[in-house]
Amino acid sequence: MSQILKVVITDYDYGDVDVERPVIEGAGFELVAAQCKSEEELIEVAHDADAVICQYARVGEKTINAFTNCRLIARYGIGVDIVDVEAATGRNILVTNIPDYCVDEVADHAMAMLLACIRKLQMYNEASRAGIWRWQAAQPIYRMRGRTMGLLAFGKIARTIAERAKPFGVQLIAYDPYVAEQDFVSYSVTPVSFDELIEQVDYLMIQVPLTPETKGMIGEKELKKMKPASVLINTSRGPLVDNDALYRALKEGWISAAGIDDTVEEPAKKKDWKPDNPLFQLDNIIITPHSAYYSEESIHEARLRASEEVVRVLSGNPPLSPVNRVKLADGSYSRAS
């Protein structure tokens, strides 16, 4: 009798695995739900797994080299920065993600943050609650129409942000060296260089994947080039923006406001996190807990699709969303050697 294949969920903050369990166990596989906060914990529980699904827990080279049976590392989300894809590829382990499950949610969140910053809703709310009933409490506020929105990267989410921004009458520019010029034109977006983007924007919308090359790409140099009245919105990964530089920029008036969906320390990946980042002391920044992707619908979709991808691959079928399929040694999904 053949051994039952083992699927490990490395970590999750959904409260249960009731979406995943019927899909995975219904296909005849064993499901183990863990809450790993270190690679050591992950190796202990998942070294003999045939597939793993990960939310925040890092699946690094050390863990990957400890795998004895693993065929697949499936991400609940879009980004794969927590997975050492190169190490996985070297072991002929497939990595998958869910590239399009929360496009509307993140675009909505980015626009909501921008509007809240431009209209200074936090400031008005606090003043009103304190008994200050004056429109001057948040002065100055500037009209959106005619301003320039710059999109840093121009993938699915950035394009959806562009569509939402058009009715507000902003001029749209973008920087993405991996996108063909025609793709910008079809969205009425003007392609520009990185430096031009930074210098021209009134609203900088960051939607870049986190890689070693993009980490800290917005730092002191870039922030000092921006307009004093400009607003920075980052609904991608926290480490894309140098938080020390951003604190100084907001404190000293290099830019006027910011909205970020994650801080550089990425609290969801920390075992014992405390809000000691100085950005939390400022009143001209909105910080949300890496929640831009969230809606009840998107969470359910991510969990379902990750589970279905595991079943698909372990059943010998090709994945729907492979990250490294073309780089695998033989193109197969066989057990790692």
Secondary structure, DSSP 8 states (H G I E B T S, - for coil): -----EEEE----SS--TTHHHHHHHTT-EEEE----SHHHHHHHHTT-SEEEESSS-B-HHHHHH-SS--EEEESSS--TTB-HHHHHHTT-EEE--TTSSHHHHHHHHHHHHHHHHTTHHHHHHHHHTT---GGGG------TT-EEEEES-SHHHHHHHHHHGGGT-EEEEE-TTS-HHHHHTTT-EE--HHHHHHH-SEEEE-----TTTTT-B-HHHHHHS-TT-EEEE-S-GGGB-HHHHHHHHHHTSSSEEEESS-TT-GGG-SS-----GGGG-SSEEE-SS-TT--HHHHHHHHHHHHHHHHHHHTT---SSBSSGGGSSSS------
